[in-house]
Amino acid sequence: MKWILLILSLPTPNATVRMRVWRTLKSAGAAVLRDGVYLLPQRQEHQQLFDGLAQEVEASEGSAYVLLVDTEDASQFSGLFDRRDDYANLLQELPPLKELATSSLQEATRQLRKLRKNFTAITATDFFPGEAQAQTQQALQQLELQLNRQLSPNEPHEHTGEIPRLDISLYRGRLWATRKRPWVDRLASAWLVRRFIDPEARFMWLQAPEDCPADALGFDFDGASFTHLNGKVTFEVLLESFGLDHPGLARMGALVHFLDAGGIQPSEASGLEQILWGLRNSIHDDDQLIATANGVFDALLAAFTDKETV
């Protein structure tokens, strides 16, 4: 097992650089062997980190050395990167959220997003992941699913199967049906249908999935034409079904996936969630809600597309 060692010494008066270096090492998950001696597993990004810090320290009239250490026994240092306590602390915060969800679903969801962000930060420095990470991931996903089902009754279950490529010309001027009071996946899917698949689409809002007419294209419920499949949410299934590879749509898919099913949190997730919460709570007509949300998704796609072309 190979490791990278950073040995540094800074002039006592230089508190600013000392604090900046310490914060950088802490956020990177470096282990402290003793004062001024830090360790990370050998990786390219860790080599670049230590080399950059060494240059900064030397520029501040300090001394720094970056060394490569090779050990036969990985456990000699791996215990220094044990994150089990961090995962245990995070798990302790989940039961109160379940109770909070009974009185304030929005606040419980907001706090769960923070915990997911904390989990992502822990895993970023969990260089030797084990059962603790897997258990915490599963617990977060279960709570995310529970809150989503409270927010959106009849939320589709996970299914597996082939996602066939469809002829988009056969899906024009159709009636599309989904559950009423749409949330993220249904809002984004309705926007995707109107924007890229069926510009003349008409939407029907169902009290229950079994109310879907035989001539309607159902989406985002069990038994629908388009629903959760192979780990993808409905928005992503629509993208794959119609071969939609417009710049920015893949990033939107990742964003919708996180807000609907959890996983890796994109930086834009919290902001979009708050906007959609506000719209859903203030607009009680689903047709008007979709029309207003479409403007949000148009702006988001434009922003993502600009970033792709820069």
Secondary structure, 3 states (H helix, E strand, C coil): CEEEEEEEECCCCCHHHHHHHHHHHHHHCCEEEECCEEEEECCHHHHHHHHHHHHHHHHCCCEEEEEEEECCCCHHHHHHHCCHHHHHHHHHCHHHHHHHCCCCHHHHHHHHHHHHHHHHHHHHCCCCCCHHHHHHHHHHHHHHHHHHHHHCCCCCCCCCCCCCCCCHHHHCCCEEEEECCCCHHHHHHHHHHHHHHCCCCEEEEECCHHHCCCCCEEECCCCCCECCECCECHHHHHHHHCCCCCCCHHHHHHHHHHHHHCCCCCCCHHHHHHHHHHHHHHCCCHHHHHHHHHHHHHHHHHHHHHHHHC
